[in-house]
Amino acid sequence: MHRESRPISFYVLAAFFGLFVLFLYGPLSAVFILSFQGPQGGLTFPLNGVSLRWFQNLFETQAVGNFGASFGRSFALGLMVMTATVLVSLLAGLAFRRRFVGASPLFYLTVASLVVPSIIVSLGIGVLFQQIGWRPAWFTSAYGAHLTWTLPFGVLIMFAVFNRFSPSYEEAARDLGASSWQTFYHVVLPMIAPSLIGVGLFGFSLSYDEFARTLMTSGSSNTLPLEIYGMTTNVTTPVLYALGTVTTLFSFLVIMVTLGAILIVNRRRARA
């Protein structure tokens, strides 16, 4: 049987994708390998032995950096931002299903924060807090700064979800005597649950990794990205690579847990 030859565009796109994967995971692989340097190893190749010394060092008292505290702040901030992003995005998606006065200006104002440079947003919020006499902190000013980054994405995702959502399901539920709350809880929410989980993952990951909008708003307590940035100019051991490996594996773990949650929701919905 004659097999049709692939067009040249296939090979061009395949080569581009290969370069993308190499550019994305090449540096990560270097960090991963160097994190297993021997006790006398340095920050560059070649490896001087293999050990877990630098991972153990993460749990010891550091001359520079506080890994545990900064990770805890980033994790807590990510959960706070994730919760607010999911709730507000869901409510906004429901609200914009019905036209109301000022809907268009409100939408464009929400999306406009994606256009403003992140460092300008961070600087503006930091200056505002100082002018009104409030001390910037990761759980107040940084929290608000992160929401200016995550909420537009969450709102846009929910807009796309509800634009494809057929109102016939809700009409059928109401015809069967369901109230508005019952229709939402038993019909709408199960159908959009995978999208809400995706919005939550988006909000958490954007907050957990955010640097620019945290720079001027975190106050005296660093989040993990700020802590890592400060370490790049002070730490001269592979413990920095060990930290990068641990945080990367944690990010992959969060993604796997989220995908598992989406799979469980889809299976339950299919059985229902």
C-alpha positions in Angstrom: 0.0 0.0 0.0 1.4 3.3 -1.1 2.0 5.7 1.8 1.5 9.4 1.1 4.7 11.5 1.7 4.5 14.2 4.3 4.7 17.8 3.1 7.8 19.9 3.8 5.8 22.0 6.3 5.5 18.9 8.6 9.3 18.6 8.9 9.7 22.4 9.4 7.1 22.3 12.2 8.7 19.2 13.7 12.1 20.8 13.7 10.7 23.9 15.4 8.9 21.8 18.0 12.2 19.9 18.7 14.1 23.2 19.2 11.3 24.4 21.5 11.5 21.3 23.6 15.3 21.5 23.7 15.2 25.2 24.7 12.6 24.5 27.4 14.1 21.3 29.0 17.8 21.7 28.1 18.5 24.2 30.9 16.3 22.2 33.3 18.3 19.1 32.6 21.5 21.0 33.3 20.2 22.2 36.6 19.0 18.8 37.5 22.3 17.1 36.8 24.4 19.8 38.6 22.2 19.5 41.7 23.8 16.1 42.3 27.3 17.5 42.4 29.7 15.9 44.9 30.5 17.6 48.2 33.5 19.4 46.6 31.6 20.2 43.4 31.1 23.7 42.0 28.5 25.5 39.9 29.7 24.3 36.5 30.5 21.1 34.7 32.2 18.6 35.0 30.7 16.8 37.9 33.0 16.3 40.8 31.4 13.1 42.2 27.7 12.4 42.8 25.9 12.9 46.0 22.7 14.2 47.7 24.7 16.7 49.8 23.1 19.8 48.4 19.5 18.5 48.9 20.4 17.8 52.5 21.8 21.3 52.7 18.3 22.7 51.8 17.1 21.6 55.2 20.0 23.0 57.2 20.5 26.6 58.4 21.7 28.7 55.5 24.1 31.7 55.7 22.1 33.2 52.8 18.4 32.5 52.1 15.5 31.0 54.0 14.1 28.3 51.7 11.4 26.9 54.0 9.9 30.3 54.9 9.9 31.6 51.3 8.4 28.4 50.0 5.7 28.6 52.6 4.9 32.2 51.7 4.7 31.4 48.0 2.6 28.3 48.6 0.1 30.1 50.8 0.0 33.1 48.4 -0.6 30.8 45.5 -3.5 29.1 47.3 -5.0 32.5 48.2 -4.7 33.7 44.6 -6.1 30.4 43.3 -9.2 30.6 45.5 -9.9 34.2 44.6 -9.3 33.6 40.9 -11.6 30.6 40.7 -14.4 32.4 42.6 -14.2 35.7 40.8 -13.8 34.2 37.4 -16.8 31.9 37.9 -19.0 34.8 39.1 -17.8 37.0 36.3 -18.5 34.3 33.7 -22.0 33.9 35.1 -22.6 37.7 35.2 -21.4 38.4 31.7 -23.8 35.8 30.3 -26.4 38.5 30.7 -25.7 41.9 29.4 -25.7 44.7 32.0 -24.8 48.4 31.9 -21.1 48.9 31.7 -20.3 45.3 30.8 -17.9 46.2 27.9 -15.9 48.9 29.8 -15.6 46.6 32.7 -14.3 43.8 30.5 -11.7 46.0 28.8 -10.6 47.4 32.2 -10.1 43.8 33.4 -8.0 42.7 30.4 -6.0 46.0 30.4 -3.8 44.9 33.3 -2.3 42.3 30.9 -1.0 45.1 28.7 0.6 47.2 31.5 4.2 46.0 32.3 4.3 43.9 35.4 7.0 46.0 37.0 4.9 49.1 36.6 2.0 47.4 38.3 4.3 46.3 41.2 5.8 49.8 41.5 2.4 51.5 41.5 0.9 49.3 44.2 4.0 49.5 46.3 4.0 53.4 46.1 0.3 53.5 46.8 0.6 51.4 50.0 3.4 53.6 51.2 1.4 56.8 50.5 -1.6 55.6 52.5 0.7 54.5 55.4 0.3 50.7 54.9 3.4 48.5 55.0 3.6 46.3 51.8 3.4 42.6 52.6 3.1 39.4 50.6 -0.4 38.7 51.9 -1.8 42.2 51.2 -0.1 44.2 48.4 1.5 41.3 46.7 -1.8 39.4 46.9 -3.5 42.2 45.0 -0.7 42.5 42.5 -0.9 38.8 41.7 -4.7 39.1 41.2 -4.2 41.7 38.5 -2.2 39.1 36.7 -4.3 35.9 37.3 -7.9 37.3 37.2 -7.9 38.4 33.5 -6.7 35.0 32.4 -9.3 33.3 34.6 -12.1 35.6 33.3 -11.1 35.0 29.6 -11.1 31.2 30.2 -14.6 31.3 31.8 -15.9 33.5 28.9 -14.7 30.9 26.4 -16.3 28.1 28.5 -19.7 29.8 28.8 -19.7 30.9 25.2 -19.8 27.2 24.3 -22.2 26.3 27.1 -25.7 25.4 25.8 -28.5 27.0 27.8 -30.7 24.0 26.8 -29.4 22.0 29.8 -30.5 24.7 32.2 -33.9 25.0 30.5 -34.4 21.3 30.8 -33.6 21.4 34.5 -36.0 24.2 35.1 -38.7 22.4 33.1 -38.3 19.5 35.5 -38.9 21.9 38.5 -35.3 22.7 39.6 -34.7 26.0 41.2 -31.9 28.4 40.0 -29.6 27.2 42.7 -30.3 23.5 42.0 -29.8 24.1 38.3 -26.4 25.6 39.0 -25.3 23.1 41.5 -26.5 19.9 39.8 -26.2 20.9 36.1 -23.9 23.8 35.4 -21.2 23.3 38.1 -20.5 19.6 37.2 -20.2 20.5 33.5 -17.7 23.3 34.0 -15.8 21.7 36.9 -12.8 20.6 34.8 -12.5 24.2 33.5 -12.6 25.6 37.0 -9.8 23.2 38.0 -7.8 24.5 35.1 -8.4 28.1 36.1 -7.3 27.1 39.6 -4.1 25.6 38.3 -3.5 28.6 36.1 -4.0 31.0 39.1 -1.7 29.0 41.4 1.1 28.5 38.9 1.1 32.1 37.8 1.2 33.3 41.4 3.7 30.7 42.6 6.2 31.7 39.9 5.6 35.5 39.7 8.6 37.7 40.2 8.0 41.2 38.7 4.7 41.9 40.4 6.1 40.7 43.7 9.3 42.7 43.6 7.9 46.0 45.0 5.0 44.6 46.9 6.2 41.7 49.1 7.7 44.0 51.8 10.5 42.6 53.9 9.5 38.9 53.4 10.6 37.3 50.2 8.6 34.8 48.2 10.4 31.9 46.6 11.1 33.6 43.2 12.6 36.6 45.0 14.6 34.3 47.3 16.0 32.4 44.4 16.9 35.7 42.6 18.7 37.0 45.6 20.6 33.7 46.0 22.0 34.0 42.4 24.2 36.8 43.5 25.2 35.4 46.9 25.2 31.6 46.8 28.3 29.9 45.3 27.3 26.2 45.9 25.1 23.8 44.0 22.5 24.2 46.7 20.9 26.7 44.3 20.5 23.9 41.7 19.1 21.6 44.3 16.5 24.2 45.2 15.7 24.6 41.5 15.2 20.8 41.1 13.0 20.5 44.1 10.8 23.4 43.1 10.5 22.1 39.5 9.5 18.7 40.7 6.9 20.3 43.0 5.5 22.2 40.0 5.2 19.0 38.0 3.5 17.3 41.0 0.9 20.1 41.2 0.2 19.6 37.5 -0.1 15.9 37.9 -2.5 16.3 40.8 -4.6 18.7 38.8 -4.8 16.5 35.8 -5.8 13.6 38.1 -8.6 15.7 39.6 -9.8 16.6 36.1 -9.8 12.9 35.1 -11.8 12.0 38.2 -14.3 14.7 37.5 -14.7 13.7 33.9 -15.2 10.0 34.9 -17.8 10.9 37.4 -19.6 13.1 35.0 -19.5 10.3 32.3 -21.0 7.8 34.8 -23.7 10.3 35.8 
